[in-house]
Amino acid sequence: IVESQLDLSDEDLIAEEDLVLTISHQGYAKTQPLDSYQSQRRGGRGKAAAAVKDEDFVEHLLFANSHATVLCFSNKGKVYWLKVFQIPQASRSAKGRPMVNILPLDAEERITTVLPITEYSADHFVFMATANGTVKKTPLEQFSRPRASGLIALDLEGDNRLVGAAITNGTSDILLCSSAGKAVRFDEGAVRSMGRGAKGVRGIRLSGKPVSYTHLRAHETKANRVC
């Protein structure tokens, strides 16, 4: 018992620990303590990380501190903020909780990219790509003010959808790969920085019906590339 008065939030009562965050293709999310996984020698049988339904699979897996923030980008072009501790912990045999019960997602809206954030640096960007070949680069600091209902990260038209996003430093090389086996590589500097409400510019020209991209990742050196 002390004489001073302190304002405590839920976050102040959560212990800091390293967690493994997994989200399945059908939108089931959970966290597990990092020490749940042990190193194994050659020939080890491994352990199941999650129990999934038929035709479901783990699509996103990342390591983050329980107090870290993750940016969740949806196929509808919106971004949501989550503290890692807000995703319930579950055993390796559990499916997890549906993302629609954690975030205010609309009908047919699903999370396509999860990016862990430690700080909103002024010299870093969020680079996004859509199914019809449009790309967009927005300063990371424009995502520094969380909103419970989410924010528009990209203005989409028609049936276009956001398929990937990555954190870049402004000097990365970008490699876009389509499901038809075509690819284009260009310097990130060729895409000017835009606000959250912009539509973006053409990144790759696709023939016929729009197709989906593989996962989009960024690296700090030009020797590496987004793919």
C-alpha positions in Angstrom: 0.0 0.0 0.0 1.4 3.3 -1.1 0.2 6.9 -0.7 0.7 7.8 -4.4 -1.9 7.0 -7.1 -1.0 5.3 -10.3 -3.0 4.8 -13.5 -2.4 1.2 -14.7 -3.5 -0.1 -18.1 -4.0 -3.7 -19.1 -0.6 -3.5 -20.8 1.1 -2.7 -17.5 -0.1 -6.0 -16.1 1.2 -8.1 -19.0 4.7 -9.6 -18.5 7.1 -9.0 -21.4 8.1 -12.3 -23.1 9.1 -13.5 -26.6 6.2 -15.1 -28.4 5.6 -17.0 -31.6 2.6 -15.6 -33.5 0.9 -17.7 -36.1 -2.1 -16.9 -38.3 -3.6 -19.6 -40.6 -4.9 -19.0 -44.2 -8.5 -19.2 -42.9 -7.8 -16.6 -40.3 -7.1 -18.5 -37.0 -4.5 -16.7 -34.8 -2.7 -17.6 -31.6 0.5 -17.0 -29.8 2.9 -19.4 -28.0 5.9 -18.8 -25.7 9.1 -19.1 -27.7 10.5 -21.7 -25.2 7.7 -24.1 -26.4 10.1 -24.9 -29.2 13.3 -26.7 -28.5 16.3 -27.1 -30.9 16.5 -30.6 -32.3 19.4 -32.6 -33.7 19.7 -33.9 -37.2 17.0 -36.6 -37.8 14.5 -35.0 -35.3 10.8 -35.6 -36.0 9.8 -32.0 -35.2 6.7 -30.8 -33.5 3.3 -29.5 -34.7 3.0 -25.7 -34.4 -0.7 -25.6 -34.8 -3.8 -27.8 -35.4 -5.5 -26.7 -38.6 -8.6 -27.7 -40.4 -8.5 -29.7 -43.7 -7.3 -27.4 -46.6 -6.0 -24.8 -44.0 -2.4 -24.0 -43.4 -0.2 -21.6 -41.4 0.3 -18.6 -43.6 1.9 -16.1 -41.2 4.6 -16.9 -38.6 6.7 -14.3 -36.8 8.5 -13.8 -33.5 7.7 -10.7 -31.4 7.7 -9.4 -27.9 4.3 -9.5 -26.1 4.3 -5.7 -25.9 5.2 -5.2 -29.6 2.7 -3.8 -32.1 1.9 -5.6 -35.4 0.3 -3.9 -38.4 -2.3 -6.1 -39.9 -3.1 -5.3 -43.6 -6.3 -6.7 -45.1 -7.2 -7.6 -48.7 -9.6 -4.6 -48.6 -6.7 -2.2 -48.3 -7.2 -1.4 -44.6 -4.7 -1.5 -41.8 -5.4 -2.6 -38.2 -3.2 -2.3 -35.1 -2.7 -5.1 -32.5 -0.6 -5.6 -29.5 0.8 -9.1 -29.5 -0.6 -9.8 -26.1 -4.1 -9.1 -27.4 -3.8 -12.4 -29.4 -4.7 -15.2 -27.0 -2.0 -17.8 -26.1 -2.9 -21.3 -27.0 -1.3 -24.7 -27.0 0.4 -26.3 -30.0 -2.6 -28.5 -30.6 -5.1 -25.6 -30.7 -6.3 -23.8 -33.8 -6.4 -20.4 -32.2 -9.1 -17.7 -32.3 -10.6 -16.4 -35.5 -9.3 -12.9 -36.5 -12.9 -11.7 -37.0 -13.2 -12.1 -33.2 -10.1 -10.0 -32.6 -10.4 -7.3 -35.3 -13.5 -5.5 -36.7 -13.2 -7.2 -40.1 -15.9 -6.8 -42.7 -17.5 -9.6 -44.6 -15.0 -11.4 -46.9 -12.2 -9.3 -45.4 -9.1 -11.3 -44.4 -5.6 -10.4 -43.2 -3.0 -10.8 -46.0 0.1 -9.3 -44.3 1.3 -8.9 -40.7 4.3 -6.6 -40.0 5.9 -6.3 -36.5 6.8 -2.7 -35.6 9.2 -1.5 -33.0 9.3 2.2 -34.0 7.7 4.4 -36.7 10.9 5.7 -38.3 10.7 8.7 -40.6 13.1 7.2 -43.1 11.2 3.9 -43.5 8.2 3.1 -45.7 5.4 0.6 -46.1 5.6 -0.8 -49.7 2.3 -2.4 -50.9 1.3 -4.4 -53.9 -2.1 -5.3 -55.3 -3.5 -8.2 -57.4 -3.7 -6.1 -60.6 -0.1 -4.9 -60.4 -0.4 -1.6 -58.6 2.3 -0.7 -56.1 2.4 2.1 -53.5 4.9 3.4 -51.0 3.7 5.3 -47.9 5.9 6.7 -45.0 5.8 4.4 -42.0 5.2 7.3 -39.7 1.7 7.8 -41.3 0.7 4.6 -39.5 1.8 5.8 -36.1 -1.7 6.7 -34.8 -3.7 3.6 -34.2 -7.5 3.6 -34.6 -9.7 0.8 -33.2 -11.8 0.6 -36.4 -8.7 0.5 -38.7 -7.6 3.0 -41.4 -7.5 3.0 -45.2 -4.0 2.2 -46.2 -4.7 2.0 -50.0 -7.5 3.2 -52.2 -8.7 0.1 -54.2 -11.0 0.1 -57.2 -13.4 -2.6 -58.4 -12.4 -6.1 -57.4 -8.7 -5.2 -56.9 -7.2 -6.4 -53.6 -4.1 -5.9 -51.5 -2.0 -9.0 -51.6 1.3 -8.0 -49.8 3.2 -5.3 -47.9 6.7 -4.9 -46.6 8.8 -2.5 -44.6 11.5 -0.8 -46.8 14.2 1.8 -46.1 13.8 3.8 -49.4 16.8 2.2 -51.2 15.6 -1.4 -51.6 15.2 -3.3 -54.8 11.7 -4.5 -55.6 10.9 -7.8 -57.3 7.2 -8.5 -58.1 6.4 -12.0 -59.1 3.0 -13.0 -60.6 1.4 -16.4 -60.3 1.8 -16.7 -64.1 5.6 -17.0 -63.6 6.5 -13.4 -64.7 8.6 -11.0 -62.7 9.8 -7.4 -62.8 12.6 -5.8 -60.7 13.1 -2.1 -60.1 14.6 0.3 -57.7 12.3 1.4 -54.9 13.3 5.0 -55.6 11.3 4.8 -58.9 8.1 4.9 -56.8 7.4 8.2 -55.1 6.1 8.4 -51.6 2.3 8.8 -51.3 -0.3 9.4 -48.6 -2.6 6.7 -47.3 -5.5 7.8 -49.5 -3.6 7.4 -52.8 -4.2 4.7 -55.3 -0.6 4.0 -56.2 1.1 3.5 -59.6 1.7 0.6 -62.1 4.3 -1.8 -60.8 3.9 -4.6 -63.3 1.7 -4.9 -66.4 -0.4 -8.1 -66.4 -2.2 -9.6 -69.4 -5.7 -10.9 -69.0 -7.3 -11.6 -65.6 -5.4 -10.2 -62.6 -3.5 -12.8 -60.7 -2.1 -13.1 -57.2 1.5 -12.5 -56.1 3.7 -14.6 -53.8 4.7 -13.2 -50.5 6.2 -9.7 -50.5 9.4 -9.1 -48.5 12.0 -6.3 -48.3 15.7 -6.3 -47.4 17.9 -3.4 -46.6 20.6 -4.0 -49.2 20.3 -4.0 -53.0 21.9 -7.4 -53.1 18.6 -8.7 -51.7 15.2 -8.1 -53.2 11.5 -8.1 -52.5 9.8 -11.3 -53.6 
